[in-house]
Amino acid sequence: MPSVHLVSEEEAPPVPAAPAATSSWMGWGYLAAGAVLVAVIGTWLVWFSASIQRQFQQEDIRASCQRVMPETAERCYDTVVIQRGGVRR
């Protein structure tokens, strides 16, 4: 005995197709959610690139101070950061 029961079209009751429940408000909602997602990702990318750039600049300043004034490299670093308008760690 087969485990599958074949149903012919005469036996199957017709199932009415439900209309799509998408309204213009749902479209605007998806658009707003997408815009917020893009804004969050863009903000994070700007923050991340600024953080990377700041890190590279700090490394460059430290290397220059170590090369020019090895005995007072930390003081040199602090002075250069203050002169450039930065804040001490």
N, C-alpha and C positions, 0 to 999 in steps of 0.2 A: 504494500500500500504506500503510495507516495506521501511524503510529508508536506507537500505543497498542494493547496486547493486552488485550482484555476477558476476564476470568476469570469463569466462571459458578460458582455455588455448589457444583456437583458436582465441579468440578476443584480448588477451594480446600480444602486440608486444614483441619480445625477447629483453631483455636489456643486452648489453654486459658487462661483468665484467671487471672493471678497474684493471689494474695490480697494485700491491702494489708499492707505491712511496717511499719506504725506500731504501736509498742507504747506502753505507758503511760510507759516511760522516755523515749521520744522526746518525748512531750507535756510531761513535766516538764523536759526539756532545753530545749525551746523556751520554756517559761515562765521558766526561770532566765535564759536568754539575753535575753529581753525585759525581765526585771526589772533585769538588769545594764545594759542599754542605757538604760532609763529613769533609773536612778540616775546614770549618767554624764552624760546630758543635763541632768538636774536639777541636779547639782553644778556643771556648767559655767554654767548659767543663774544660779545663786546667786552664783558667783564673778564673772561678768560684770556683774551688777547692782550688786554691792558695789564693783567697780572703777569703774563709771560714777558711782556716788554719791560715791565718794572724789574723783574727778576734779572733779566739780561743786563739792564743798565746798572743794577747794584753790583753784579759780578764784574762788569767792566771797571767801575769805580774802584772796587776793592783791588783788582789786579793792578790798576794804574798806581794806586797809593802804595801797594806793596812793592812795586818796581821802583818808585821814586823815593819813598820814605819808609823803608822796611822797619825801622825801629819804632815809628809812631804811625803805623798804618791805620789803626782804629781811629786815632784823633784826626788824621787826614780824611778818612772816610766820613766821619761825622761832620767835619767842616764843609766838605764838598756837598754833602746831602743838604745841609742847612742853607748853603749859598744857593743851591738850586731850588729852594723852596719846599724841600721835602721835610718829613718828620722823622725824628730819630726813632728807631725800632721801638 
